[in-house]
Amino acid sequence: MKRQTGTFTALGNDHQIYTIYEYTYFEDTRSYDASLTAEIPGLKDFLTSDWEPVDCKENGNYEILTTGVILRRVEPRASNQPLSSPMSPL
C-alpha cells in the first residue's frame, strides 16, 4: 500500500518554489495470527504538486525528472525572515 507520508518546500535552480509530496510504500507483514499485523515502510516516491516525478540525488538535492530542474529543500522559517536561496550566497 502506498500513502502520503510527508511534504516539504523546495527551491529550484529555475528560482521557482515547489511543493514536494513524499509517498511511502508499506509492506503488510501479517503473521499467522490475524490480530498481530504490522506494516514495514519501504521505497519512497517524490512528486511535485503537479504530479511530476522527482528523484532524490545522493548529494541531498532533488531533480524533477521531466524538466531536469534541480531542487534544494527549504527549511521552515519564521514569517518575518526573508526566503534566501541555499543554492547561492546571500
C-alpha positions in Angstrom: 0.0 0.0 0.0 1.3 3.5 -0.9 0.3 6.6 1.1 1.5 10.2 1.6 3.9 10.4 4.5 5.3 13.9 4.1 5.6 17.2 2.3 8.2 19.9 2.0 9.1 23.0 0.1 12.0 23.1 -2.3 13.7 25.9 -4.3 14.6 25.1 -7.9 17.6 26.3 -9.9 15.0 28.0 -12.0 14.2 30.2 -8.9 10.7 28.7 -8.6 9.4 27.3 -5.3 7.9 23.8 -5.4 5.8 21.7 -3.0 7.1 18.2 -2.9 5.0 15.3 -1.7 6.6 12.1 -0.2 4.8 8.8 -0.7 5.9 5.6 1.1 5.1 2.1 0.1 4.2 -0.1 3.1 4.5 -3.9 3.2 1.8 -5.7 5.2 3.5 -8.3 7.4 0.6 -10.4 8.6 1.6 -13.1 11.0 -0.1 -16.4 11.4 -2.4 -14.6 14.0 -4.5 -12.1 12.1 -4.6 -9.9 15.2 -0.8 -9.4 15.0 -0.3 -7.2 12.0 2.4 -4.7 11.2 3.5 -2.6 8.3 7.1 -2.1 7.2 7.9 1.1 5.3 9.7 0.5 2.0 10.5 2.6 -1.0 9.6 6.2 -1.3 8.3 8.3 -4.3 8.5 12.1 -4.5 6.1 14.1 -6.7 5.6 17.8 -7.3 2.2 19.3 -6.7 1.7 19.0 -10.5 2.4 15.2 -10.2 5.8 15.5 -11.9 8.2 12.7 -10.7 11.1 13.8 -8.5 14.4 11.9 -8.0 16.3 12.1 -4.7 20.0 12.6 -5.5 23.0 11.4 -3.5 24.1 14.9 -2.5 20.8 15.7 -0.8 19.4 17.5 -3.9 16.3 16.5 -5.8 15.6 16.6 -9.5 12.4 16.9 -11.4 12.8 14.1 -13.9 10.7 15.6 -16.7 12.3 19.0 -16.7 15.8 18.5 -15.2 15.2 21.3 -12.6 17.5 20.7 -9.6 15.8 21.3 -6.2 17.1 22.1 -2.7 14.9 21.5 0.3 14.0 24.8 2.0 13.8 24.6 5.8 10.8 26.2 7.6 11.4 29.9 8.6 9.9 32.5 10.8 7.3 34.6 9.0 9.3 37.8 9.4 12.5 36.3 7.8 13.2 36.6 4.1 13.4 33.5 2.0 17.0 33.0 0.9 18.3 30.6 -1.7 20.6 27.8 -0.3 21.9 27.4 -3.8 23.6 30.8 -3.9 25.4 33.1 -1.4 23.4 36.0 0.1 
